[in-house]
Amino acid sequence: MALVVSLEKETDRTLRSVHPTQLPCKYMVGEFDGKRVLQLNTYGSVSREIPGKLSQTLQFDEAAALQLYRMLKSEFGFKE
């Protein structure tokens, strides 16, 4: 579990495969100490010992969320 404060494109490595495990991810947005935070939660796959249990959490502050938004638009060619 971590608060992401910046995103940087990985240039020294390449994507070699797509992970075979598929699982749900839920998001929430809240306010903490007067700052908005995006939180992504992943849950255990059906093959885990406890399926559906909260597994990993990433939080994004506003600056990192903006970087994520811009990166997704750029990398996937999303239009508004």
C-alpha positions in Angstrom: 0.0 0.0 0.0 1.4 3.3 -1.0 0.7 6.9 -1.9 1.8 7.6 -5.5 3.2 11.1 -5.8 4.6 10.9 -9.4 4.6 8.8 -12.5 7.5 8.2 -14.8 7.6 6.2 -18.0 9.8 3.1 -17.7 12.4 3.3 -20.5 14.8 0.6 -19.5 12.4 -2.3 -19.6 9.8 -3.7 -22.0 6.5 -5.4 -21.4 7.1 -9.1 -22.0 3.7 -10.6 -21.3 0.3 -9.9 -19.9 -0.3 -11.3 -16.4 -2.6 -14.3 -16.6 -4.5 -13.6 -13.4 -7.6 -11.5 -13.8 -9.2 -9.7 -10.8 -11.5 -6.9 -9.9 -10.3 -3.4 -9.1 -12.5 -0.8 -7.4 -11.8 2.8 -6.9 -12.8 5.4 -4.4 -12.2 9.1 -4.0 -12.1 10.8 -0.7 -10.6 13.7 1.2 -7.9 13.5 3.8 -6.4 16.5 5.6 -8.2 18.7 3.0 -6.7 16.9 0.0 -8.5 14.7 -2.5 -7.1 11.3 -3.0 -7.9 8.6 -5.6 -7.6 5.0 -4.2 -7.5 1.9 -6.4 -8.2 -1.4 -4.6 -7.5 -4.8 -6.0 -9.0 -8.0 -4.7 -7.9 -11.6 -4.6 -8.6 -13.7 -7.6 -10.8 -16.8 -7.5 -7.7 -19.0 -7.1 -6.5 -17.2 -4.0 -6.8 -18.7 -0.5 -9.3 -16.0 0.4 -10.9 -15.0 -2.9 -12.2 -11.4 -3.0 -10.1 -10.3 0.0 -8.6 -6.8 -0.4 -5.1 -7.4 -1.8 -3.4 -4.2 -2.9 -4.1 -0.5 -2.6 -2.6 2.4 -4.5 -3.4 6.0 -3.6 -2.9 9.0 -5.9 -2.7 12.6 -4.8 -4.1 15.2 -7.1 -0.8 15.8 -8.9 -0.2 12.1 -9.5 -3.9 11.6 -10.6 -3.4 14.4 -13.2 -0.2 12.7 -14.4 -2.1 9.4 -14.7 -5.0 11.1 -16.6 -2.6 12.7 -19.1 -0.6 9.5 -19.5 -3.7 7.5 -20.2 -4.9 10.1 -22.8 -1.5 10.0 -24.5 -0.7 6.3 -24.4 -4.2 5.1 -25.4 -5.1 8.0 -27.7 -8.3 8.8 -25.6 -10.3 11.8 -26.9 -12.7 13.9 -24.8 
